[in-house]
Every structure is written in structure tokens, then in C-alpha cells.
Amino acid sequence: MKLPNIPCLIVAALLSVSFVAEAADAKTDKKKYPLTTCLVSDEKLGGDMGDAFIHKHAGKEVQLCCKSCLKDFNKSPAKFMKKLADAEKKAAK
Ligand SMILES: [Zn+2]
């Protein structure tokens, strides 16, 4: 008696899982942004405060938790852009 082809089923299941994950990624469109927290306040994004506040600095996306953090960001953008660059390096590892 031949057993069902279990490895094939497992591969199919894994493929469908990674496909779903990719689809979800594309939907949120946050795949390249390395942080899940506000760059200024370190508050978690997309929580009780609602969606992240998206700001563009020198063509680069910055995600903040609220408008008042944008004021702080604009006081010393270089400092926060460095923080973002460091997070990107970490994420790329
Ligand atoms: Zn904020």
C-alpha cells in the first residue's frame, strides 16, 4: 500500500503560508520601514493611537505616532534620521 505523499503536502502548506504573509505585507505597505515604534517617542505605532503618522523627510519615509512628534522631529531631524538609519542597518542584518 502506498502512503499519501506527506512531504508534498507539507511543502504546499508552507508555500501557501509564505504567500499569505507576502500578501499581508504588500497590503500594509510597511515592508521596508524598519521600525514598529514612533521614531521620536518610541511609542508603538498602530496601537490605541490609531495609524502611524507618515512624514517624508528628504524623500525618506518616517513614521511617527502623532503630529506633536513631528514638531520634535523637526527640531533635530538629523538625529532622528540617524536613528532610522541605524534601525535599517539592524533590520538588514
Ligand atoms: Zn507622537
PDB file of the backbone (N, CA, C, O) and the ligand in Angstrom, with CONECT records:
HET     ZN  A 101       1
ATOM      1  N   MET A   1       0.850  -1.207   0.000  1.00  0.00           N
ATOM      2  CA  MET A   1       0.000   0.000   0.000  1.00  0.00           C
ATOM      3  C   MET A   1       0.877   1.245   0.000  1.00  0.00           C
ATOM      4  O   MET A   1       1.867   1.315   0.728  1.00  0.00           O
ATOM      5  N   LYS A   2       0.524   2.192  -0.789  1.00  0.00           N
ATOM      6  CA  LYS A   2       1.311   3.417  -0.912  1.00  0.00           C
ATOM      7  C   LYS A   2       0.799   4.452   0.099  1.00  0.00           C
ATOM      8  O   LYS A   2      -0.405   4.672   0.228  1.00  0.00           O
ATOM      9  N   LEU A   3       1.739   5.079   0.807  1.00  0.00           N
ATOM     10  CA  LEU A   3       1.340   6.127   1.750  1.00  0.00           C
ATOM     11  C   LEU A   3       1.045   7.427   0.992  1.00  0.00           C
ATOM     12  O   LEU A   3       1.599   7.658  -0.083  1.00  0.00           O
ATOM     13  N   PRO A   4       0.193   8.255   1.538  1.00  0.00           N
ATOM     14  CA  PRO A   4      -0.016   9.556   0.879  1.00  0.00           C
ATOM     15  C   PRO A   4       1.290  10.350   0.868  1.00  0.00           C
ATOM     16  O   PRO A   4       2.131  10.180   1.751  1.00  0.00           O
ATOM     17  N   ASN A   5       1.450  11.180  -0.092  1.00  0.00           N
ATOM     18  CA  ASN A   5       2.695  11.936  -0.245  1.00  0.00           C
ATOM     19  C   ASN A   5       2.723  13.110   0.747  1.00  0.00           C
ATOM     20  O   ASN A   5       2.399  14.246   0.402  1.00  0.00           O
ATOM     21  N   ILE A   6       3.122  12.797   1.992  1.00  0.00           N
ATOM     22  CA  ILE A   6       3.073  13.808   3.061  1.00  0.00           C
ATOM     23  C   ILE A   6       4.056  14.966   2.829  1.00  0.00           C
ATOM     24  O   ILE A   6       3.669  16.125   2.975  1.00  0.00           O
ATOM     25  N   PRO A   7       5.323  14.679   2.470  1.00  0.00           N
ATOM     26  CA  PRO A   7       6.236  15.814   2.257  1.00  0.00           C
ATOM     27  C   PRO A   7       5.687  16.824   1.257  1.00  0.00           C
ATOM     28  O   PRO A   7       5.858  18.030   1.433  1.00  0.00           O
ATOM     29  N   CYS A   8       5.038  16.345   0.225  1.00  0.00           N
ATOM     30  CA  CYS A   8       4.461  17.233  -0.778  1.00  0.00           C
ATOM     31  C   CYS A   8       3.402  18.129  -0.152  1.00  0.00           C
ATOM     32  O   CYS A   8       3.324  19.318  -0.462  1.00  0.00           O
ATOM     33  N   LEU A   9       2.587  17.557   0.729  1.00  0.00           N
ATOM     34  CA  LEU A   9       1.533  18.338   1.393  1.00  0.00           C
ATOM     35  C   LEU A   9       2.147  19.410   2.277  1.00  0.00           C
ATOM     36  O   LEU A   9       1.662  20.540   2.328  1.00  0.00           O
ATOM     37  N   ILE A  10       3.232  19.043   2.981  1.00  0.00           N
ATOM     38  CA  ILE A  10       3.893  20.000   3.880  1.00  0.00           C
ATOM     39  C   ILE A  10       4.448  21.172   3.072  1.00  0.00           C
ATOM     40  O   ILE A  10       4.274  22.331   3.448  1.00  0.00           O
ATOM     41  N   VAL A  11       5.113  20.864   1.966  1.00  0.00           N
ATOM     42  CA  VAL A  11       5.667  21.918   1.111  1.00  0.00           C
ATOM     43  C   VAL A  11       4.561  22.837   0.619  1.00  0.00           C
ATOM     44  O   VAL A  11       4.709  24.059   0.609  1.00  0.00           O
ATOM     45  N   ALA A  12       3.453  22.233   0.211  1.00  0.00           N
ATOM     46  CA  ALA A  12       2.330  23.025  -0.280  1.00  0.00           C
ATOM     47  C   ALA A  12       1.798  23.943   0.815  1.00  0.00           C
ATOM     48  O   ALA A  12       1.463  25.100   0.561  1.00  0.00           O
ATOM     49  N   ALA A  13       1.722  23.408   2.050  1.00  0.00           N
ATOM     50  CA  ALA A  13       1.217  24.199   3.173  1.00  0.00           C
ATOM     51  C   ALA A  13       2.158  25.364   3.469  1.00  0.00           C
ATOM     52  O   ALA A  13       1.717  26.490   3.699  1.00  0.00           O
ATOM     53  N   LEU A  14       3.471  25.077   3.460  1.00  0.00           N
ATOM     54  CA  LEU A  14       4.456  26.123   3.743  1.00  0.00           C
ATOM     55  C   LEU A  14       4.401  27.217   2.678  1.00  0.00           C
ATOM     56  O   LEU A  14       4.464  28.406   2.987  1.00  0.00           O
ATOM     57  N   LEU A  15       4.283  26.799   1.435  1.00  0.00           N
ATOM     58  CA  LEU A  15       4.216  27.755   0.341  1.00  0.00           C
ATOM     59  C   LEU A  15       3.008  28.668   0.486  1.00  0.00           C
ATOM     60  O   LEU A  15       3.109  29.877   0.279  1.00  0.00           O
ATOM     61  N   SER A  16       1.869  28.092   0.841  1.00  0.00           N
ATOM     62  CA  SER A  16       0.662  28.902   0.948  1.00  0.00           C
ATOM     63  C   SER A  16       0.779  29.864   2.124  1.00  0.00           C
ATOM     64  O   SER A  16       0.271  30.984   2.056  1.00  0.00           O
ATOM     65  N   VAL A  17       1.448  29.440   3.216  1.00  0.00           N
ATOM     66  CA  VAL A  17       1.633  30.316   4.368  1.00  0.00           C
ATOM     67  C   VAL A  17       2.501  31.504   3.986  1.00  0.00           C
ATOM     68  O   VAL A  17       2.158  32.643   4.304  1.00  0.00           O
ATOM     69  N   SER A  18       3.636  31.255   3.300  1.00  0.00           N
ATOM     70  CA  SER A  18       4.519  32.362   2.941  1.00  0.00           C
ATOM     71  C   SER A  18       3.849  33.278   1.926  1.00  0.00           C
ATOM     72  O   SER A  18       4.095  34.484   1.906  1.00  0.00           O
ATOM     73  N   PHE A  19       3.002  32.696   1.083  1.00  0.00           N
ATOM     74  CA  PHE A  19       2.270  33.519   0.119  1.00  0.00           C
ATOM     75  C   PHE A  19       1.327  34.463   0.844  1.00  0.00           C
ATOM     76  O   PHE A  19       1.241  35.643   0.503  1.00  0.00           O
ATOM     77  N   VAL A  20       0.622  33.950   1.838  1.00  0.00           N
ATOM     78  CA  VAL A  20      -0.312  34.778   2.607  1.00  0.00           C
ATOM     79  C   VAL A  20       0.447  35.890   3.316  1.00  0.00           C
ATOM     80  O   VAL A  20      -0.008  37.033   3.345  1.00  0.00           O
ATOM     81  N   ALA A  21       1.627  35.556   3.900  1.00  0.00           N
ATOM     82  CA  ALA A  21       2.415  36.552   4.615  1.00  0.00           C
ATOM     83  C   ALA A  21       2.853  37.664   3.671  1.00  0.00           C
ATOM     84  O   ALA A  21       2.820  38.840   4.031  1.00  0.00           O
ATOM     85  N   GLU A  22       3.263  37.290   2.460  1.00  0.00           N
ATOM     86  CA  GLU A  22       3.677  38.301   1.484  1.00  0.00           C
ATOM     87  C   GLU A  22       2.518  39.197   1.095  1.00  0.00           C
ATOM     88  O   GLU A  22       2.676  40.411   0.966  1.00  0.00           O
ATOM     89  N   ALA A  23       1.352  38.596   0.907  1.00  0.00           N
ATOM     90  CA  ALA A  23       0.170  39.361   0.526  1.00  0.00           C
ATOM     91  C   ALA A  23      -0.169  40.369   1.619  1.00  0.00           C
ATOM     92  O   ALA A  23      -0.510  41.515   1.326  1.00  0.00           O
ATOM     93  N   ALA A  24      -0.076  39.942   2.889  1.00  0.00           N
ATOM     94  CA  ALA A  24      -0.378  40.833   4.000  1.00  0.00           C
ATOM     95  C   ALA A  24       0.633  41.969   4.039  1.00  0.00           C
ATOM     96  O   ALA A  24       0.284  43.110   4.340  1.00  0.00           O
ATOM     97  N   ASP A  25       1.877  41.653   3.736  1.00  0.00           N
ATOM     98  CA  ASP A  25       2.941  42.648   3.713  1.00  0.00           C
ATOM     99  C   ASP A  25       2.662  43.730   2.688  1.00  0.00           C
ATOM    100  O   ASP A  25       2.789  44.922   2.967  1.00  0.00           O
ATOM    101  N   ALA A  26       2.278  43.294   1.495  1.00  0.00           N
ATOM    102  CA  ALA A  26       2.007  44.235   0.415  1.00  0.00           C
ATOM    103  C   ALA A  26       0.820  45.114   0.769  1.00  0.00           C
ATOM    104  O   ALA A  26       0.770  46.290   0.409  1.00  0.00           O
ATOM    105  N   LYS A  27      -0.124  44.535   1.470  1.00  0.00           N
ATOM    106  CA  LYS A  27      -1.335  45.259   1.834  1.00  0.00           C
ATOM    107  C   LYS A  27      -1.017  46.412   2.790  1.00  0.00           C
ATOM    108  O   LYS A  27      -1.513  47.525   2.613  1.00  0.00           O
ATOM    109  N   THR A  28      -0.181  46.138   3.809  1.00  0.00           N
ATOM    110  CA  THR A  28       0.134  47.179   4.781  1.00  0.00           C
ATOM    111  C   THR A  28       1.148  48.167   4.216  1.00  0.00           C
ATOM    112  O   THR A  28       1.223  49.305   4.678  1.00  0.00           O
ATOM    113  N   ASP A  29       1.930  47.746   3.219  1.00  0.00           N
ATOM    114  CA  ASP A  29       2.894  48.620   2.551  1.00  0.00           C
ATOM    115  C   ASP A  29       3.914  49.185   3.539  1.00  0.00           C
ATOM    116  O   ASP A  29       4.336  50.334   3.403  1.00  0.00           O
ATOM    117  N   LYS A  30       4.306  48.395   4.518  1.00  0.00           N
ATOM    118  CA  LYS A  30       5.287  48.862   5.500  1.00  0.00           C
ATOM    119  C   LYS A  30       6.532  47.987   5.440  1.00  0.00           C
ATOM    120  O   LYS A  30       7.349  47.997   6.361  1.00  0.00           O
ATOM    121  N   LYS A  31       6.677  47.224   4.347  1.00  0.00           N
ATOM    122  CA  LYS A  31       7.707  46.192   4.333  1.00  0.00           C
ATOM    123  C   LYS A  31       9.124  46.746   4.446  1.00  0.00           C
ATOM    124  O   LYS A  31      10.016  46.066   4.954  1.00  0.00           O
ATOM    125  N   LYS A  32       9.339  47.977   3.975  1.00  0.00           N
ATOM    126  CA  LYS A  32      10.696  48.495   4.002  1.00  0.00           C
ATOM    127  C   LYS A  32      10.990  49.337   5.240  1.00  0.00           C
ATOM    128  O   LYS A  32      12.145  49.647   5.532  1.00  0.00           O
ATOM    129  N   TYR A  33       9.945  49.697   5.956  1.00  0.00           N
ATOM    130  CA  TYR A  33      10.171  50.542   7.122  1.00  0.00           C
ATOM    131  C   TYR A  33      10.599  49.684   8.304  1.00  0.00           C
ATOM    132  O   TYR A  33       9.878  48.756   8.670  1.00  0.00           O
ATOM    133  N   PRO A  34      11.754  49.965   8.916  1.00  0.00           N
ATOM    134  CA  PRO A  34      12.341  49.033   9.886  1.00  0.00           C
ATOM    135  C   PRO A  34      11.755  49.119  11.292  1.00  0.00           C
ATOM    136  O   PRO A  34      11.954  48.202  12.089  1.00  0.00           O
ATOM    137  N   LEU A  35      11.051  50.177  11.612  1.00  0.00           N
ATOM    138  CA  LEU A  35      10.603  50.341  12.994  1.00  0.00           C
ATOM    139  C   LEU A  35       9.104  50.094  13.143  1.00  0.00           C
ATOM    140  O   LEU A  35       8.333  50.347  12.217  1.00  0.00           O
ATOM    141  N   THR A  36       8.697  49.601  14.304  1.00  0.00           N
ATOM    142  CA  THR A  36       7.274  49.473  14.607  1.00  0.00           C
ATOM    143  C   THR A  36       6.886  50.483  15.676  1.00  0.00           C
ATOM    144  O   THR A  36       5.773  50.473  16.200  1.00  0.00           O
ATOM    145  N   THR A  37       7.850  51.365  15.985  1.00  0.00           N
ATOM    146  CA  THR A  37       7.600  52.377  17.006  1.00  0.00           C
ATOM    147  C   THR A  37       7.829  53.764  16.429  1.00  0.00           C
ATOM    148  O   THR A  37       8.491  53.918  15.403  1.00  0.00           O
ATOM    149  N   CYS A  38       7.283  54.765  17.091  1.00  0.00           N
ATOM    150  CA  CYS A  38       7.463  56.162  16.701  1.00  0.00           C
ATOM    151  C   CYS A  38       8.949  56.514  16.803  1.00  0.00           C
ATOM    152  O   CYS A  38       9.593  56.232  17.814  1.00  0.00           O
ATOM    153  N   LEU A  39       9.480  57.125  15.757  1.00  0.00           N
ATOM    154  CA  LEU A  39      10.910  57.445  15.725  1.00  0.00           C
ATOM    155  C   LEU A  39      11.276  58.431  16.838  1.00  0.00           C
ATOM    156  O   LEU A  39      12.398  58.416  17.345  1.00  0.00           O
ATOM    157  N   VAL A  40      10.337  59.272  17.208  1.00  0.00           N
ATOM    158  CA  VAL A  40      10.623  60.314  18.209  1.00  0.00           C
ATOM    159  C   VAL A  40      10.328  59.823  19.624  1.00  0.00           C
ATOM    160  O   VAL A  40      11.184  59.921  20.504  1.00  0.00           O
ATOM    161  N   SER A  41       9.135  59.301  19.848  1.00  0.00           N
ATOM    162  CA  SER A  41       8.710  58.993  21.221  1.00  0.00           C
ATOM    163  C   SER A  41       8.895  57.533  21.595  1.00  0.00           C
ATOM    164  O   SER A  41       8.779  57.179  22.769  1.00  0.00           O
ATOM    165  N   ASP A  42       9.189  56.656  20.596  1.00  0.00           N
ATOM    166  CA  ASP A  42       9.287  55.208  20.811  1.00  0.00           C
ATOM    167  C   ASP A  42       7.962  54.584  21.228  1.00  0.00           C
ATOM    168  O   ASP A  42       7.930  53.456  21.719  1.00  0.00           O
ATOM    169  N   GLU A  43       6.859  55.324  21.032  1.00  0.00           N
ATOM    170  CA  GLU A  43       5.537  54.728  21.263  1.00  0.00           C
ATOM    171  C   GLU A  43       5.261  53.719  20.160  1.00  0.00           C
ATOM    172  O   GLU A  43       5.683  53.900  19.018  1.00  0.00           O
ATOM    173  N   LYS A  44       4.556  52.664  20.509  1.00  0.00           N
ATOM    174  CA  LYS A  44       4.209  51.666  19.499  1.00  0.00           C
ATOM    175  C   LYS A  44       3.258  52.289  18.472  1.00  0.00           C
ATOM    176  O   LYS A  44       2.323  53.009  18.822  1.00  0.00           O
ATOM    177  N   LEU A  45       3.524  51.992  17.197  1.00  0.00           N
ATOM    178  CA  LEU A  45       2.669  52.527  16.141  1.00  0.00           C
ATOM    179  C   LEU A  45       1.499  51.592  15.873  1.00  0.00           C
ATOM    180  O   LEU A  45       1.590  50.382  16.083  1.00  0.00           O
ATOM    181  N   GLY A  46       0.405  52.171  15.407  1.00  0.00           N
ATOM    182  CA  GLY A  46      -0.752  51.371  15.012  1.00  0.00           C
ATOM    183  C   GLY A  46      -1.487  50.756  16.181  1.00  0.00           C
ATOM    184  O   GLY A  46      -2.220  49.781  16.011  1.00  0.00           O
ATOM    185  N   GLY A  47      -1.301  51.313  17.375  1.00  0.00           N
ATOM    186  CA  GLY A  47      -1.992  50.798  18.552  1.00  0.00           C
ATOM    187  C   GLY A  47      -3.214  51.643  18.872  1.00  0.00           C
ATOM    188  O   GLY A  47      -4.007  51.969  17.989  1.00  0.00           O
ATOM    189  N   ASP A  48      -3.357  51.995  20.155  1.00  0.00           N
ATOM    190  CA  ASP A  48      -4.508  52.780  20.582  1.00  0.00           C
ATOM    191  C   ASP A  48      -4.537  54.158  19.934  1.00  0.00           C
ATOM    192  O   ASP A  48      -5.596  54.764  19.769  1.00  0.00           O
ATOM    193  N   MET A  49      -3.349  54.641  19.571  1.00  0.00           N
ATOM    194  CA  MET A  49      -3.259  55.984  18.997  1.00  0.00           C
ATOM    195  C   MET A  49      -3.770  56.018  17.556  1.00  0.00           C
ATOM    196  O   MET A  49      -3.886  57.092  16.966  1.00  0.00           O
ATOM    197  N   GLY A  50      -4.075  54.859  16.989  1.00  0.00           N
ATOM    198  CA  GLY A  50      -4.510  54.807  15.598  1.00  0.00           C
ATOM    199  C   GLY A  50      -3.329  54.620  14.679  1.00  0.00           C
ATOM    200  O   GLY A  50      -2.243  54.234  15.113  1.00  0.00           O
ATOM    201  N   ASP A  51      -3.544  54.895  13.403  1.00  0.00           N
ATOM    202  CA  ASP A  51      -2.500  54.658  12.409  1.00  0.00           C
ATOM    203  C   ASP A  51      -1.307  55.571  12.627  1.00  0.00           C
ATOM    204  O   ASP A  51      -1.410  56.642  13.224  1.00  0.00           O
ATOM    205  N   ALA A  52      -0.170  55.108  12.120  1.00  0.00           N
ATOM    206  CA  ALA A  52       1.051  55.893  12.207  1.00  0.00           C
ATOM    207  C   ALA A  52       0.898  57.191  11.424  1.00  0.00           C
ATOM    208  O   ALA A  52       0.205  57.248  10.408  1.00  0.00           O
ATOM    209  N   PHE A  53       1.553  58.220  11.916  1.00  0.00           N
ATOM    210  CA  PHE A  53       1.591  59.493  11.206  1.00  0.00           C
ATOM    211  C   PHE A  53       2.798  59.454  10.273  1.00  0.00           C
ATOM    212  O   PHE A  53       3.943  59.426  10.725  1.00  0.00           O
ATOM    213  N   ILE A  54       2.531  59.453   8.965  1.00  0.00           N
ATOM    214  CA  ILE A  54       3.604  59.304   7.986  1.00  0.00           C
ATOM    215  C   ILE A  54       4.121  60.670   7.578  1.00  0.00           C
ATOM    216  O   ILE A  54       3.356  61.550   7.182  1.00  0.00           O
ATOM    217  N   HIS A  55       5.425  60.832   7.683  1.00  0.00           N
ATOM    218  CA  HIS A  55       6.064  62.085   7.297  1.00  0.00           C
ATOM    219  C   HIS A  55       7.194  61.759   6.330  1.00  0.00           C
ATOM    220  O   HIS A  55       7.858  60.730   6.456  1.00  0.00           O
ATOM    221  N   LYS A  56       7.405  62.652   5.360  1.00  0.00           N
ATOM    222  CA  LYS A  56       8.525  62.432   4.445  1.00  0.00           C
ATOM    223  C   LYS A  56       9.588  63.486   4.703  1.00  0.00           C
ATOM    224  O   LYS A  56       9.325  64.688   4.662  1.00  0.00           O
ATOM    225  N   HIS A  57      10.805  63.000   4.972  1.00  0.00           N
ATOM    226  CA  HIS A  57      11.928  63.898   5.193  1.00  0.00           C
ATOM    227  C   HIS A  57      12.979  63.578   4.154  1.00  0.00           C
ATOM    228  O   HIS A  57      13.505  62.465   4.120  1.00  0.00           O
ATOM    229  N   ALA A  58      13.290  64.545   3.307  1.00  0.00           N
ATOM    230  CA  ALA A  58      14.289  64.352   2.245  1.00  0.00           C
ATOM    231  C   ALA A  58      13.974  63.106   1.422  1.00  0.00           C
ATOM    232  O   ALA A  58      14.875  62.349   1.062  1.00  0.00           O
ATOM    233  N   GLY A  59      12.689  62.897   1.125  1.00  0.00           N
ATOM    234  CA  GLY A  59      12.266  61.781   0.292  1.00  0.00           C
ATOM    235  C   GLY A  59      12.213  60.451   1.012  1.00  0.00           C
ATOM    236  O   GLY A  59      11.939  59.418   0.400  1.00  0.00           O
ATOM    237  N   LYS A  60      12.476  60.471   2.318  1.00  0.00           N
ATOM    238  CA  LYS A  60      12.504  59.226   3.078  1.00  0.00           C
ATOM    239  C   LYS A  60      11.321  59.191   4.022  1.00  0.00           C
ATOM    240  O   LYS A  60      10.991  60.181   4.675  1.00  0.00           O
ATOM    241  N   GLU A  61      10.681  58.014   4.080  1.00  0.00           N
ATOM    242  CA  GLU A  61       9.514  57.887   4.937  1.00  0.00           C
ATOM    243  C   GLU A  61       9.912  57.777   6.399  1.00  0.00           C
ATOM    244  O   GLU A  61      10.825  57.034   6.761  1.00  0.00           O
ATOM    245  N   VAL A  62       9.204  58.537   7.233  1.00  0.00           N
ATOM    246  CA  VAL A  62       9.410  58.496   8.672  1.00  0.00           C
ATOM    247  C   VAL A  62       8.040  58.256   9.289  1.00  0.00           C
ATOM    248  O   VAL A  62       7.071  58.924   8.930  1.00  0.00           O
ATOM    249  N   GLN A  63       7.954  57.304  10.218  1.00  0.00           N
ATOM    250  CA  GLN A  63       6.662  57.047  10.835  1.00  0.00           C
ATOM    251  C   GLN A  63       6.676  57.503  12.281  1.00  0.00           C
ATOM    252  O   GLN A  63       7.537  57.127  13.077  1.00  0.00           O
ATOM    253  N   LEU A  64       5.690  58.326  12.586  1.00  0.00           N
ATOM    254  CA  LEU A  64       5.576  58.884  13.932  1.00  0.00           C
ATOM    255  C   LEU A  64       4.207  58.521  14.494  1.00  0.00           C
ATOM    256  O   LEU A  64       3.296  58.154  13.752  1.00  0.00           O
ATOM    257  N   CYS A  65       4.072  58.628  15.819  1.00  0.00           N
ATOM    258  CA  CYS A  65       2.788  58.238  16.399  1.00  0.00           C
ATOM    259  C   CYS A  65       1.774  59.363  16.323  1.00  0.00           C
ATOM    260  O   CYS A  65       0.570  59.106  16.340  1.00  0.00           O
ATOM    261  N   CYS A  66       2.240  60.625  16.240  1.00  0.00           N
ATOM    262  CA  CYS A  66       1.289  61.727  16.199  1.00  0.00           C
ATOM    263  C   CYS A  66       1.961  63.000  15.690  1.00  0.00           C
ATOM    264  O   CYS A  66       3.179  63.065  15.527  1.00  0.00           O
ATOM    265  N   LYS A  67       1.131  64.002  15.445  1.00  0.00           N
ATOM    266  CA  LYS A  67       1.639  65.252  14.879  1.00  0.00           C
ATOM    267  C   LYS A  67       2.597  65.972  15.818  1.00  0.00           C
ATOM    268  O   LYS A  67       3.531  66.628  15.358  1.00  0.00           O
ATOM    269  N   SER A  68       2.387  65.862  17.104  1.00  0.00           N
ATOM    270  CA  SER A  68       3.259  66.605  18.023  1.00  0.00           C
ATOM    271  C   SER A  68       4.683  66.057  17.998  1.00  0.00           C
ATOM    272  O   SER A  68       5.635  66.775  18.303  1.00  0.00           O
ATOM    273  N   CYS A  69       4.825  64.778  17.630  1.00  0.00           N
ATOM    274  CA  CYS A  69       6.169  64.222  17.481  1.00  0.00           C
ATOM    275  C   CYS A  69       6.866  64.805  16.253  1.00  0.00           C
ATOM    276  O   CYS A  69       8.094  64.855  16.198  1.00  0.00           O
ATOM    277  N   LEU A  70       6.082  65.244  15.275  1.00  0.00           N
ATOM    278  CA  LEU A  70       6.668  65.867  14.087  1.00  0.00           C
ATOM    279  C   LEU A  70       7.392  67.160  14.469  1.00  0.00           C
ATOM    280  O   LEU A  70       8.439  67.487  13.910  1.00  0.00           O
ATOM    281  N   LYS A  71       6.821  67.883  15.425  1.00  0.00           N
ATOM    282  CA  LYS A  71       7.475  69.108  15.910  1.00  0.00           C
ATOM    283  C   LYS A  71       8.842  68.779  16.486  1.00  0.00           C
ATOM    284  O   LYS A  71       9.831  69.451  16.192  1.00  0.00           O
ATOM    285  N   ASP A  72       8.889  67.735  17.311  1.00  0.00           N
ATOM    286  CA  ASP A  72      10.165  67.322  17.906  1.00  0.00           C
ATOM    287  C   ASP A  72      11.129  66.827  16.833  1.00  0.00           C
ATOM    288  O   ASP A  72      12.331  67.089  16.885  1.00  0.00           O
ATOM    289  N   PHE A  73      10.573  66.107  15.859  1.00  0.00           N
ATOM    290  CA  PHE A  73      11.405  65.611  14.761  1.00  0.00           C
ATOM    291  C   PHE A  73      12.058  66.775  14.034  1.00  0.00           C
ATOM    292  O   PHE A  73      13.247  66.731  13.718  1.00  0.00           O
ATOM    293  N   ASN A  74      11.282  67.811  13.772  1.00  0.00           N
ATOM    294  CA  ASN A  74      11.784  68.952  13.002  1.00  0.00           C
ATOM    295  C   ASN A  74      12.797  69.801  13.782  1.00  0.00           C
ATOM    296  O   ASN A  74      13.528  70.600  13.196  1.00  0.00           O
ATOM    297  N   LYS A  75      12.832  69.622  15.096  1.00  0.00           N
ATOM    298  CA  LYS A  75      13.840  70.335  15.897  1.00  0.00           C
ATOM    299  C   LYS A  75      15.229  69.803  15.608  1.00  0.00           C
ATOM    300  O   LYS A  75      16.195  70.563  15.543  1.00  0.00           O
ATOM    301  N   SER A  76      15.325  68.475  15.432  1.00  0.00           N
ATOM    302  CA  SER A  76      16.645  67.875  15.161  1.00  0.00           C
ATOM    303  C   SER A  76      16.491  66.684  14.230  1.00  0.00           C
ATOM    304  O   SER A  76      16.719  65.543  14.633  1.00  0.00           O
ATOM    305  N   PRO A  77      16.101  66.949  12.971  1.00  0.00           N
ATOM    306  CA  PRO A  77      15.865  65.842  12.036  1.00  0.00           C
ATOM    307  C   PRO A  77      17.084  64.951  11.829  1.00  0.00           C
ATOM    308  O   PRO A  77      16.938  63.741  11.657  1.00  0.00           O
ATOM    309  N   ALA A  78      18.285  65.529  11.842  1.00  0.00           N
ATOM    310  CA  ALA A  78      19.499  64.734  11.595  1.00  0.00           C
ATOM    311  C   ALA A  78      19.632  63.618  12.629  1.00  0.00           C
ATOM    312  O   ALA A  78      19.989  62.486  12.303  1.00  0.00           O
ATOM    313  N   LYS A  79      19.338  63.964  13.881  1.00  0.00           N
ATOM    314  CA  LYS A  79      19.447  62.982  14.965  1.00  0.00           C
ATOM    315  C   LYS A  79      18.491  61.809  14.726  1.00  0.00           C
ATOM    316  O   LYS A  79      18.866  60.647  14.880  1.00  0.00           O
ATOM    317  N   PHE A  80      17.247  62.136  14.345  1.00  0.00           N
ATOM    318  CA  PHE A  80      16.257  61.075  14.157  1.00  0.00           C
ATOM    319  C   PHE A  80      16.502  60.297  12.872  1.00  0.00           C
ATOM    320  O   PHE A  80      16.227  59.098  12.810  1.00  0.00           O
ATOM    321  N   MET A  81      17.019  60.970  11.843  1.00  0.00           N
ATOM    322  CA  MET A  81      17.327  60.246  10.610  1.00  0.00           C
ATOM    323  C   MET A  81      18.467  59.248  10.845  1.00  0.00           C
ATOM    324  O   MET A  81      18.511  58.179  10.236  1.00  0.00           O
ATOM    325  N   LYS A  82      19.395  59.625  11.748  1.00  0.00           N
ATOM    326  CA  LYS A  82      20.476  58.696  12.089  1.00  0.00           C
ATOM    327  C   LYS A  82      19.902  57.484  12.827  1.00  0.00           C
ATOM    328  O   LYS A  82      20.293  56.343  12.582  1.00  0.00           O
ATOM    329  N   LYS A  83      18.976  57.760  13.723  1.00  0.00           N
ATOM    330  CA  LYS A  83      18.328  56.676  14.463  1.00  0.00           C
ATOM    331  C   LYS A  83      17.621  55.720  13.502  1.00  0.00           C
ATOM    332  O   LYS A  83      17.681  54.501  13.668  1.00  0.00           O
ATOM    333  N   LEU A  84      16.951  56.286  12.495  1.00  0.00           N
ATOM    334  CA  LEU A  84      16.268  55.468  11.494  1.00  0.00           C
ATOM    335  C   LEU A  84      17.274  54.654  10.684  1.00  0.00           C
ATOM    336  O   LEU A  84      17.054  53.474  10.411  1.00  0.00           O
ATOM    337  N   ALA A  85      18.384  55.297  10.303  1.00  0.00           N
ATOM    338  CA  ALA A  85      19.417  54.596   9.527  1.00  0.00           C
ATOM    339  C   ALA A  85      19.998  53.434  10.332  1.00  0.00           C
ATOM    340  O   ALA A  85      20.254  52.357   9.793  1.00  0.00           O
ATOM    341  N   ASP A  86      20.202  53.668  11.623  1.00  0.00           N
ATOM    342  CA  ASP A  86      20.725  52.602  12.488  1.00  0.00           C
ATOM    343  C   ASP A  86      19.743  51.426  12.548  1.00  0.00           C
ATOM    344  O   ASP A  86      20.146  50.263  12.505  1.00  0.00           O
ATOM    345  N   ALA A  87      18.455  51.749  12.646  1.00  0.00           N
ATOM    346  CA  ALA A  87      17.427  50.696  12.702  1.00  0.00           C
ATOM    347  C   ALA A  87      17.410  49.917  11.386  1.00  0.00           C
ATOM    348  O   ALA A  87      17.226  48.700  11.381  1.00  0.00           O
ATOM    349  N   GLU A  88      17.602  50.623  10.278  1.00  0.00           N
ATOM    350  CA  GLU A  88      17.623  49.951   8.974  1.00  0.00           C
ATOM    351  C   GLU A  88      18.804  48.994   8.873  1.00  0.00           C
ATOM    352  O   GLU A  88      18.685  47.895   8.332  1.00  0.00           O
ATOM    353  N   LYS A  89      19.941  49.427   9.398  1.00  0.00           N
ATOM    354  CA  LYS A  89      21.135  48.554   9.382  1.00  0.00           C
ATOM    355  C   LYS A  89      20.860  47.289  10.177  1.00  0.00           C
ATOM    356  O   LYS A  89      21.192  46.184   9.749  1.00  0.00           O
ATOM    357  N   LYS A  90      20.248  47.469  11.341  1.00  0.00           N
ATOM    358  CA  LYS A  90      19.908  46.320  12.201  1.00  0.00           C
ATOM    359  C   LYS A  90      18.970  45.379  11.475  1.00  0.00           C
ATOM    360  O   LYS A  90      19.152  44.161  11.498  1.00  0.00           O
ATOM    361  N   ALA A  91      17.958  45.955  10.825  1.00  0.00           N
ATOM    362  CA  ALA A  91      16.945  45.148  10.135  1.00  0.00           C
ATOM    363  C   ALA A  91      17.536  44.407   8.948  1.00  0.00           C
ATOM    364  O   ALA A  91      17.056  43.337   8.576  1.00  0.00           O
ATOM    365  N   ALA A  92      18.583  44.978   8.350  1.00  0.00           N
ATOM    366  CA  ALA A  92      19.181  44.373   7.151  1.00  0.00           C
ATOM    367  C   ALA A  92      20.064  43.186   7.504  1.00  0.00           C
ATOM    368  O   ALA A  92      20.392  42.371   6.641  1.00  0.00           O
ATOM    369  N   LYS A  93      20.451  43.089   8.782  1.00  0.00           N
ATOM    370  CA  LYS A  93      21.356  42.017   9.193  1.00  0.00           C
ATOM    371  C   LYS A  93      20.687  40.654   9.161  1.00  0.00           C
ATOM    372  O   LYS A  93      21.319  39.648   9.481  1.00  0.00           O
TER     373      LYS A  93
HETATM  374 ZN    ZN A 101       3.826  61.031  18.906  1.00  0.00          ZN2+
END
